[in-house]
Amino acid sequence: RRELADARQRLADRRDIKKAKGLLMQRGGLDENTAFEKLRNLAMHRNLRLGDAARSLLAAAELL
């Protein structure tokens, strides 16, 4: 059960990271590598996992 939960979490993280990169690329006019770097920096500065940082970015974008 634990392995299944971990696999589902990894898939959700990938999906959300891809969406967050797309958002950064669309709104910021960034290429994919730069968008990923900005997302990674956000995660590092806020001490979050990459998937959690992506979800935070997506939630903030929904509010705006």
HUDA-V56454 format. One record per residue. N is the residue number from 1. RES is the residue in one small letter. PHI is phi in whole degrees, 0 to 359 (NA if undefined). D_FIRST is the distance of its C-alpha to the first C-alpha in Angstrom with 2 decimals. Layout:
N/RES/PHI/D_FIRST
N/RES/PHI/D_FIRST
This chain:
1/r/NA/0.00
2/r/295/3.78
3/e/297/5.46
4/l/296/5.14
5/a/297/6.21
6/d/297/8.62
7/a/296/9.91
8/r/296/10.63
9/q/295/12.33
10/r/297/14.32
11/l/295/15.48
12/a/297/16.54
13/d/299/18.31
14/r/300/20.13
15/r/299/21.21
16/d/290/22.55
17/i/296/24.22
18/k/297/25.92
19/k/296/27.14
20/a/295/28.43
21/k/298/30.23
22/g/299/31.78
23/l/297/32.96
24/l/296/34.54
25/m/293/36.12
26/q/290/37.55
27/r/279/38.82
28/g/257/39.76
29/g/65/41.13
30/l/260/39.03
31/d/276/37.92
32/e/298/34.26
33/n/295/34.52
34/t/293/36.31
35/a/297/33.89
36/f/295/30.94
37/e/298/33.05
38/k/295/33.82
39/l/295/30.20
40/r/296/29.33
41/n/296/32.32
42/l/301/31.28
43/a/297/27.88
44/m/294/29.69
45/h/291/32.38
46/r/262/30.10
47/n/56/27.64
48/l/242/24.71
49/r/290/21.98
50/l/300/23.29
51/g/298/20.92
52/d/292/21.95
53/a/295/25.56
54/a/297/25.36
55/r/296/24.11
56/s/296/26.95
57/l/296/29.45
58/l/295/28.45
59/a/294/28.70
60/a/294/32.08
61/a/294/33.30
62/e/296/32.58
63/l/289/34.82
64/l/266/37.59
